[in-house]
Amino acid sequence: DEFEVTVHNSGTSDIYVPVLLIVQRLANPTGACPIVCDEDNVPTGIPIQLSKNWHASWEPPYGRFYTLLPVKALKASKYNIRCCYGFWGTLPSASHANLSLVGYDVHGTRWEQLAIGNWGETYTMDVDMGPSKRTITDIRMLMTKGKDEKKWQWSDAGWGGDWLNLRRTEDGKRVFPYQWKCAYLSHGPCLTNVEYNGWYGHRVISMSATVKTLRTDDYARTFTSLRFDFNDDVNFSNAHFFELGTAGYIVTPCIVYGNRDGLVKQFDVPKIEKNAPFLHRQEIEGSGPWWIGFPKQEQRNNRTWGKGWRGLIIRSFEASFSSKKYSNPSISFVNRCRGDNNPNLVCMLAPPKDLSSFVKGDWVSFDVEVVTFPREVNDYYGPNECFRDHLSKHPDSWTSLHREACGNDISVTIHSGGIVRNNYPLVIDMDGQGPVEFSIRGGCGAVPVQFIHVISSSYSLLQVIDGGNTVPIPQEVHGNDYWQSEYDPVSQTFSLCFNLTLDSLQSSEWIFNAIPIK
């Protein structure tokens, strides 16, 4: 959808005009992502706030888009508000927005809904712990056949997870989130970016987090960066920093974990009692990235469609407890079955085994990536041939996790003009006006590449091919619809993001330069 908006300013001062666009009967709200563009459909970087709902029986699905459009004195400005649904260019778009639960059986507070494409959610969060009492709720796949083996359907890779879950020794009560604030820095469509800040308890533990998802065509990935700082001494009877799992209908007959070098342990899990531990604060040896997964995961419910399995990649881990530094993560598994003793193991990122309390000044910081995979190649209907070939050779296998962990542990060399601030998703800080010349080794799927502190939105990214010639990224469909622009009013600079499909390239050369975008 495209909405043409013209705003006139008859005054003698520059102004920002508030605009609320209410779209009744939104084509499909699941992955809707509005983008403010200029009259030539070039993304401006002007932020836009989005709220949506499809639960209310008394009205059709709607979207509400709110923004402030700048207009010079004595001028008129023309804008196009474009709303992408399933695709941005040739790749499924990324989106992250507030989803209203008005009309749902159980009303909630802030419900965060992420999607890649527009055929069902890929990840949701109940950050205020309203209906679910869990930070992480739905976890789904991308481009996996759904009901009646049809395409473009919802899917299911299990339910539930959590961030910090700490119970005090003295009363056994959980320390809950307190005064969390949320900032939607980007709704998408190439790379979302939403920040959360607040505390657990009455400012006992400080929390800062960033959640992102990406535009891609192979499988779903959700990136979470978390840091917890302990502002007071806390004795705990049970604690973990991140959790994957909780759905009682899941059966996990096999668990695996490993590191950069490959598989460390694989367990065939027997029947064990409900809430019984299977592994307790086991440090994962070796170098990161580290990974944990549930291949051969099954569902014991009446849902026969769109099933897949989950994995967790720990891309970085640092902690300081009682002035002792830790650089390798520890994990626990506990059985959360519904009472039949079938294994339904929940994975927990846990404190080190020798720790029984936190003291003021302790902290932990880590980057994790939740991934979901189809079980076999016939379940996947996406266009990514490299992933399809991998699935055909390695169905329902831990090698998918290892491939993602190491394949996207990319190596970047800056030849001129920038500094690498983050490896994956790749963030490059411009040093001056450019150009930025760089090379990448590795990459799985559509790797996000974000340039920050860019002085103008009129930059483009080109691939350098044989002979030093350059070619544009071949992802455009409806004009200027393959990159993302965000404006930072504090630094008065832009960030521009692209997604590079690198599966078939061992290495590649790129140049980011001030070439006017047509």
N, C-alpha and C positions, 0 to 999 in steps of 0.2 A: 504494500500500500504506500502511496505517496500523498502528502497533504501540502499544498502550496499555501504559504502564509506570507502576507505582505504587511509590514508595520510601518506607519508614518509617524514622524516626529516633527511637529510644527514649532517646537520650542527651540531655544537657543543653547541648550545644554544637551550633552550626550546622556542617554537614558537606557535603562534596561526595562523591557516591557514583559510583565508576567503573562504567560500563555498556558492555559489549561485545555488540553485536547481530550475530550471524552469520546471514546470510540465504543459505541454500543454494537453488539454483534461482532465483536472482534473475530477475525477469520479463524484464528486458533491461538488462544492466549498462552499455551504451554511454553512455547519458545519465543514469544514475541519480544522483539528488541528494537525500540525506536531510536533513530539516529538523526540529529540535527545537521542538515547539509546546507550548503549555499545554493544559489539558483542553478549552478552547474552540477549539482549533486556531489560536490566534493565535501566529505565530512569536515565539519568546522571545529570539532572538539568541544562545543558548547554542551555542558552536562544537561541531562534530562532525567527527571525522576519518574519512576514507573510503579504503579500498583495495578493489580488485576485480580479477577475473581471468575471462577466458573462453577461455584458451588450453590449459588442462590437459585432456587427453583422459580422464584417470582420475576426474574429478569435474565436476559441472555448474557453470555460471557462478555465481559467488558474489559477495557483498558483505559487507564487515566494517565496521561502523559503531561507532566508539568515542567516548564522550563522558563528561563529568563532570556529574552532575545535582545541583544544590543542594537541600538539605532543611533546613528550620528545625528547631531543637531541639524535641523532643517533638511533632513534627508528621509528617504524611504528605503527600507531594506527588504529584500526578498529571501525567503528561506523555503527549503523543502524538508519536511519531516518525513523521513522514510522509515517504514516499519518492516524489517525482515522477519520472516517466520521460520521456514525450514532451512534456507540456505542464504549465505552471504557470498556471492560469487559462486564458485564451483564446489565449495565445501560447506557442510552443515555448520550453522552459526552457533555461537556460544551465548548464553544469557543467564543472568542471575538477578532476581527481583523479589520484592515482597509479594507474597500471594495471600490475599484475604481469605479467611476461613468462614466468613459470614455465610450462613446457609449450610455449612457442614454439620454433621451430627454432633461433633464436639468442637465448640468454638475455642480458638486459641488466641495467642497474642501475636508475636512476630514470627511468621513462618517464612523461612527462606527457601526459595525454589530455584534450582539450577537445571538447565537443559542444554543438551547439544542437539541441534536440529529442533524438530517440532512434533515428535512422535511419541511423546511421553517424557516425564521427568527423568533425569539421570541421578539426581542427588537432592535431598531436602534436609532442612535443619529446623529444629524447634529451639531457637537460642534462648527464649524466655522460659523454656520447660513448662509450657502450658498443658496441652493435651497429652504429651507423651512422657514427660519427665526425663527425656533424653535429648542431648544436643543434636545427634545425627539420627535421622529417621529413614526415609526411603533411599534405597541404593539400587540403581537399575543399569541396564546396558544400553549400548548404542547399536543401531542397525542390526538387531537380532530379531528373528521372526517371532511374531506374537500369536494371537488367537488364530486358530485354523491354519497355522503355518503361513500367515499372510505377512506382507511387509508393512512398514509404517505403523506399527502397533506398539503399545506399552509392553514393558518387560519387567523382570524381577530378578535381582541377584541377592536377595536377602534383605533384611530390615535391621536398622539400628546400629548405633555406636555412641560414643560419648567423648567428651574432652575430660578435664580433670574430674576424677571421682575420688574424693577423700573422706574417710570417716574417722572421727576423732576417737581416741582410745577411751577417754573418760565417759562418754555417753553413747558411743556407737552411731551418732547422728552424722548425716552427710553435711558437708559444707557446700551450700548452694551458691549459684551466681548472684551477684549483687551489683545493681546500677550499671548494667552493660549498655554501651552506646555503639551505634552502628553507622558506618559511613560508606555509601555506595559510590566508590570512586570510578567504577566503570561497570555498566550493565552488559557490555559486550560490544560488538559481535565476534571479535577475534580472540580476546582474552579478558575475562571478567576480573574484577578486583574489588573486593569488599572487605573492609576492616572492622574489627570488633575490639573494644577496649572496656575494661571494668575490673571487677574484683570477684573473688570468692570469699564468702563470709563478709563481715563488716570491715572490709579493707584489710583482711588478714593476708590474702594472696592476690597480688596484682596479675592481671591477665591481658595480653595483647595477642591478636590473631589476625591473619589474613587468609581469605579463602578465594580460590580462583578456579575457573575451568576454561577450556580452550575450544577453539574451532578446529575440527578434525573429521576424518571419515573412516577411522578404523575402530577404536574402542574408547570408552569413557574414562576420563581421568579427572580427579578433583584434587587440587593441591591445597594443603593447609600448613601454614607456618604458625607455630604457637610458642609463646614464652610465658612462664610462670615465675614470679618473684615472690619469695616468702618474706612478709613484713613483720612476722612474729613467729615465735616458736610454736610448733604444732606436733603433738604426738598422734600417730595414726594407727588404727587397727587394720585398715585396708586402704590402699591408695594406688591409683594408676593415672597416667597423664593423657592417655588416648586409648580408645577402645573401638574394636571393629567386631560387630555382631550383637546379638541379643534376641533375634527372632526365634521363638520357640519352635517354629515349624521347619527349621533347617536341620539337616543331618550332615555332619562333617566326618565321613569315614577316613579321611586322610588330611594331614596337615604337613606343611613343608616350611622350612626357613633356610635362608642362605645369605651369601654376601657377594661381593664383586666377583670372586673366583668361581662361584657356582653353588651347588646344593651343599648345605652343611648337615641337615637332618631331615629325614622323612619318616613319619609315623603313621602306621595303620592303627586307628583309634578303636579300641574295644568298647563295649557297653560299660559305662561307669555311672555311679549314682549322680543324681541331680545336685548341682553346686559343688561337686567334687573337683579339686584341682587336678590338672593333668601335667602341667609343667609350671614350676614356680620360680619366677625371677631369674630366668636363664639368660646370661649375657650372650649375645651373638658375637662370635669371634670374627676376626679378620677385618678387612677394610670395607667401608661402605661404597656404594649404597647397599643397605641390607633389605631383605624382603621376606615376607611371610604370606602364605596363601592357603586356600582351601580347594584345591582341585578335587574333582569327583563329588563336589557338593551336591546334595539332593534336597528336594522339598517334600515334606509329608503333609500335604494339604490338597484341596480340590483344584488347585491351579495347575493345569497341565501345559501351560504355554509360556513362551518367552523367558525361559530359565537360563541362568548363567552362574558364574562363580566369581568370588571376590579375592582381592589381594591387597596387601599393604606394602608400600615401598618407603623406607626411611632413608631419605636422601642426605640428611645431616642430623647430628645429635651432639649436643654439648651440655654439660651440667656441672654445677659446683655444689656439693653437699658437705657441710662442716669443713669447708675450705679444701676439700679434696676434689680434684677435677676428674670428670668421666667423659670419655669420647666414644664409647661403644654402648648401644642400647641394650636393655634387658627386657625380656618378654615373659608373660605368663599366659596360660590357657586354663579356663574353667568351664565346666560343662553346664550349660543353661537349657537342658532339655525340658520337655513338658511333663516328665514323670515316667516315661517308658525306658529310661536309661540309655536310649540311643544317643550317641555322641553329638552334641551341638556345642562345639567349642567356641568360646569367645576369646579373641586375641586382645591382650592388654599390654601397652607399653608401660613398664613398671619401674619402680625405683630399684636401685642395686640391692642385691641380696643382703648386704651387711647393714642396711639402713632401717631404723625403726622410728625415726622422728626427723622433722625438718627444723632447722634453726633460722633465726632471723638472718637474712643475707643470702640464704640458699637460692638457687635459681636453676631452671632447666629451659633449654631452647632447642627446638627441632623442626625439621621440614618433612612432612609425610605426603604421600600420594596414594589415594585410594583408586584402584583400577578394577574394572569388571570385564570379563571375557565371555564370549559365547563358548559353549562346550565343544562344538565341532564345526567344521567348515560349512556344512549344510545349514547351520543355524544363522550364519552371517550372510547378509545380502548387500553389504556395502561395496564400493568400487575399489578399495585398496587391495591391489593384487599382491603386494608383498606380504600383507597380513594374511590374505587368503591362502597364499602358498605356505606360510608358516603354520596356519591352523590345519591344513590338510596333512602336514607331516607330523604335527605335535598336538593332537586333540586333547583337551582336558588335562594339560600338562603344566608342571611348574616351569618349564622352559619359556612359557609366555611371560611369566613374571621376570625371569632373569633377562630375557631379551629386552623388556621395557626398562628394567633397572639400569642395565649397562649400555643399551643402545642409546638411551637419552642422557647418559652421563657424558655429554658431548664435550669435545675439545675445541676451543675457540682460540684463534690467533688473530690479534688485532695488528694490522700492518700500518695503519695510520688513522688518526682522528677520533679515537674513542677509548673507553675503559670498560671492561666487563665488570658489572656489578652483581650479576647472578648468572649461574650456569644454565639452569633449566627450571622454569622457562627462562630463556636467554634475555638478559637486560644489558644494554650497552649505553653508557653515558657518553654523550657527545662532548668532545673536547674542541670547543670553538664552533665554527660554521661548517666544518666538514671539508671534504667528504670523509666518510668512514669506510675504510677498506679492510675487509676481514675474511677469514676462511673458517669453515666448520668441518670437523671430522666426526662422522656418526650422525645419529638422528633416526627416530622411529615415528611414523605418523607425520602430522603437520606440526612442526616445531614452532612455538611462538617465539618471535624475535621482536623485542620492544626497544625502541630508541627513546631515551629520556633527555630532557633539557635541549630540545630541538627549537631553534629560534623561529621556525615558521612551519606551517602545515604543508607547505608546497615542497615536500621532499618525496623522493621515490626510491625504492629498493630494486636494484637490477642484479641479475646474475652475470658473472663474468665467465664466458665460455672460451673455446679454443681461439687462439690468436688475439686475445684481449678484447674481443667484441663483447658487447653487453646486450642482454635481452630482458624484457620485463617479465614479471611473474605471470604465467598464463592462467589466471584465475578469474578474470573479469567476465561478467555476464550481462549486467544491466547498466554498466558504466560506473566506474569508480567504486565498485562494490567488493573489494578484496582486502582493504586495510581499515584500521581503526585509528581515530584521532581523539586525544583528550587534551584539554587546555588546563594548565595549572596557573591560577591567578596570583599565587604567591611569588613564584619565580618568573611569571609571565613567559613561560615556555610551553612547548607542546611535548606530548609523548605520542609516538606513532608505532603501531604494532602490525606485524605481518605474520602469516603462517606459512612456513616453508616445508613442502613435502620432500623429505630427505631420505625416505626408505631405500631407494635404489641407488643412492649416491654415497660412496665411501667418503668422499670429501667434495667440497664445493667452495667457490670463490664468489664474494658479493661486494657490491659497492652501494652505499647509501649517500645520496647527493641531492643538492638543491636543484633538481630538474623540475620545472613546472609540470604539474599533473594536468593532463588534458581531459 
